[in-house]
Amino acid sequence: MEKINVIREVRELKTHLSYSKNVGFFFGAGTSCALKIPNVEQLTTGIEAKLTADFLTNFKIVKTDLETAITDRKVNIEDILNHIRRIREITGEKDNKKYEGVTGEAAKLLDKEICTIIYNIIAEKEAEADIEKTKKFFAWLSLLNRDFSKEVFTTNYDLIIEKSLEASQIPYFDGFVGSYEPFFWQESIDQFVNKNDLTQNWIRLWKIHGSLSWFWKLDPKTKALKIIRIGKIENIKKEENELVIYPSKEKYDSSKKQPFIAYFDRLKNYLLSGELLFVFTGYSFSDQHINEIIFNCLRQNNRLTALVFFFQDSEVESLHKQTSSYMNLNVFGPKKAIINGNLGEWEYISTDLKPNEKADSYWDETDGKFKLGDFNELVNFLISNSGKKEAIDTIVK
């Protein structure tokens, strides 16, 4: 395996970040895990431990049924929610229709119970989380070039980003409008704003797997489900409407005017919009629906440059198998990297450093590894190279 000079590549990275006028971000579960919010695997274990009686019985039936079809990895809670929602659809949520012994009514109740547990688990961890790093990241992002809107896409359903932005009084927009029961307004995200628009410098936040603040509500006029955004909830068990997290494919297909389709369209259009530096952090590239959009855009837009920061080298190797032909994708792992389509191992030669140049913001000499796969370390790196530390601290305070 070839050697890749980490000092040289980080100099290139700094140049990208310094001179790119248009920079976007994609946050995966790893960004929340860095703040001790449980990931999908941890949620799966935690939910099963909290279910009782018929809920636990039906959960195990669904999980076992899925394990016969998914053999290359562990079945997770998102797979299980998808399957439960298919059962709800094929049974019409009726008590006299069953799939593998699970009635439609039982599937509906199990879906809601799982989402309630997810809400409680994440909300508890959110309350304990130190959001200082996330606040600093968004303060840094808000100070970037003002010629383009700042767009952040995330698969996370927690409210860490919203709390961080509001704590620092940084304006953001997620496609919802209103104050009593904010509703999703598709037209508001179909077009990009121009330079004279007051909201151009607001952070754009697109939560493509739903959110702990979104709920399905039946519209009494149309008899169709719509999504509303609700603020802080004291007791999720008393909420009549269903939580909107990880909506299934059926929800995507039947909800053309809901956020999910609009957000995916926004991601595609954004990645094809011209010159763009797009940064992935905490995302493992395990969602094929998202990957398809990303890879297609990398092929179609040669002015798009993607930077991926991984926490594990196994993720680097896995992505290389899918993307070895992409010259506009650079991937940074702890000990391995993909540069210009080539997979290699990091090589750190301290004598390559220039006078007054330091590597401690990105390289751990003790363990001999690249640090920026950790979201906290990436934020430190971005701030230390921004020259705006005082301004960032002022915004955060």
Secondary structure, 3 states (H helix, E strand, C coil): CEEEEHHHHHHHHHHHHHHCCCEEEEECHHHHHCCCCCCHHHHHHHHHHHCCHHHHHHHHHHHHHHHCCCCCCCCCHHHHHHHHHHHHHHHCCCCCCEECCEEHHHHHHHHHHHHHHHHHHHHHHHHHCCCHHHHHHHHHHHCCCCCCCEEEEECCCCCHHHHHHHHCCCCEECCEECCCCCEECCHHHHCCCCCCCHHHHCEEEEECCEEEEEEEEECCCCCCEEEEECCCCCCHHHCCCEEEECCCHHHHHHCCCCHHHHHHHHHHHHHCCCCEEEEEECCCCCCHHHHHHHHHHHHHCCCEEEEEECCCHHHHHHHHHHHCCCCCEEEECCCEEEECCEEEEEECCHHHCCCCCCCCCCEECCCCEECCCCHHHHHHHHHHCCCCHHHHHHHHC
